[in-house]
Amino acid sequence: MKKMLLALSFVSFSVLAAVDADQLLKKADDIRNPGESFQMKVTVHSSGEAEDSEFEVYLKGKDKTLVKTLLPRRDRGRNMLMLEENMWVFIPNLKREVRVSLAQKLTGQTANGDISRMRWHGDYDAQLVKEDDKFYELSLSAKKKGLTYDKLRLWVNKKNNQPVKANYLTVTGKKLKEAVFGEYKEIAGGTRPTKILIKDAINPKDTSLLTITEMMTKDLPDSLFVRENLQ
């Protein structure tokens, strides 16, 4: 009996070892992101918020992002710029920019990094920890400081490499939020999730629904991603 259990354990380990977790993470990223350079429009509906938020987002690679706030009107002009792990927000009534973090709240359960730094590959070390008939389960650990989350637990569909769900964790592994990726549609040259529901871990009724209403690949010049463009 012990020999059988050891044999089964060895087979299970061999199957897990045969899957390249880093490449699996890259495939999931490539589904969420249409290319190295693209722009999108995102609306965020948060429970407890009177108005929805809307953002126009320009992304180049994983370390250059310009976010323009369109709605609500009172926040228009409150634009953000991310360069590597550094981020600034322009405060219109102060007429100056202020340093913020990727982990800082944007609106509801949405953090700044949830729309400005959408790529996980390259930022996180990936390890395959479990799999069943339907899903691969990956454990992601941040390679550097200053990212939106220290750790993630990601579920990927085995049939098509689509990300299904992610738990956002602290450095000690405590669950902060849960994100569910859904409503896959043909957009920007691929089948991609157009809705992301983010739930608070303590109060699951405290949610933010991110909806990608537009997405297109576009060559964006480096000159777009400068602090002068925050105003």
C-alpha positions, -999 to +999 in steps of 0.1 A: +000+000+000+028+024+009+046+016-024+014+023-043+010+057-025+046+066-032+042+057-069+010+078-072+028+107-055+057+104-079+034+103-109+015+134-096+048+152-091+061+142-125+029+156-142+032+189-123+069+192-131+062+186-168+041+218-169+061+250-173+044+274-149+061+304-162+050+298-198+015+290-185+014+324-168+026+340-201-002+324-220-028+336-195-012+371-198-014+370-236-051+363-234-057+393-211-034+417-230-036+420-269+001+431-273+030+451-261+013+484-268-025+490-266-052+513-253-085+505-236-115+522-220-126+508-186-157+515-165-158+506-128-191+500-109-185+498-072-210+489-045-216+518-022-205+543-048-231+567-062-214+571-096-195+548-119-159+556-128-145+556-163-109+556-174-090+557-207-058+537-203-027+536-225-003+507-219+031+500-233+048+468-221+043+461-184+060+493-170+045+523-189+009+533-184-010+566-187-045+566-171-069+594-179-099+598-157-131+606-176-158+600-150-171+610-125-169+646-137-156+658-103-125+636-108-118+645-144-082+655-149-071+633-120-048+614-143-021+589-134+013+579-148+031+546-141+068+542-149+081+508-137+069+506-101+067+544-097+033+561-100+021+597-099-014+612-098-022+647-109-044+666-084-063+693-104-072+716-075-036+715-063-022+717-098+005+693-090+013+656-091+016+634-060+034+600-056+011+571-050+015+533-049+002+506-072-016+490-042-034+522-033-072+523-037-084+537-070-121+533-064-141+507-045-121+474-044-100+485-074-064+493-068-043+516-091-024+486-103-055+467-113-059+488-144-024+502-149-002+471-146-022+442-161+007+418-168+019+393-143+045+375-164+079+389-155+067+405-123+060+372-105+077+338-100+051+312-109+048+277-094+022+251-103+008+238-070-022+219-080-043+207-110-075+188-116-096+179-147-105+216-154-079+239-139-042+246-132-036+264-099-006+286-098+011+303-069+026+337-078+052+355-057+064+390-065+099+393-078+103+430-066+088+454-042+062+480-051+039+457-071+001+458-066+001+425-046+028+405-029+013+372-038-015+357-060-032+324-064-043+320-100-067+294-116-062+288-153-086+269-176-067+238-189-086+237-222-078+272-234-053+288-209-079+315-199-076+330-164-107+321-144-101+334-109-073+350-088-069+355-051-049+386-042-028+379-011-005+396+014+032+386+018+021+362+045-005+346+023-036+363+038-064+367+013-072+404+005-095+401-025-109+377-050-111+385-088-133+366-112-126+369-149-156+366-172-177+375-202-150+365-227-155+382-261-137+387-293-119+420-288-086+434-300-078+403-321-085+376-295-110+361-271-105+381-239-122+387-205-142+419-207-154+418-171-135+414-139-154+412-106-133+421-075-146+411-041-134+420-007-122+389+012-139+399+045-171+413+030-179+396-004-207+421-009-182+449-012-174+446-049-161+464-079-170+453-115-145+464-141-158+463-176-135+468-206-157+486-232-130+493-257-096+477-265-073+481-294-037+475-303-019+507-311+017+519-314+022+543-286+053+566-285+075+568-254+069+605-254+033+598-243+045+585-210+060+616-194+049+635-164+041+666-185+011+646-200-005+642-166-021+677-169 
